[in-house]
């Protein structure tokens, strides 16, 4: 990446990120794995439980409000 670009939303520069590159990469890997696991579970639960919902059930379902 071009080092002349503005800092990211977290305020860390390219040099600041690379100063702790090993720790940053490990943290990034943990976040990716954790989010992939959450997404896989969400898909599995959706496939299992969605058929049991009535069409009138609204709360906390994608594209439906709880009001």
Number of C-alpha atoms within 10 A of each C-alpha: 5 6 9 8 9 11 12 9 7 6 9 12 16 16 10 11 13 13 11 10 12 11 12 13 13 11 12 12 12 12 12 12 12 12 12 12 12 12 12 12 12 12 11 11 11 12 11 10 9 11 9 8 10 8 8 6 11 14 11 10 12 7 7 10 10 8 6
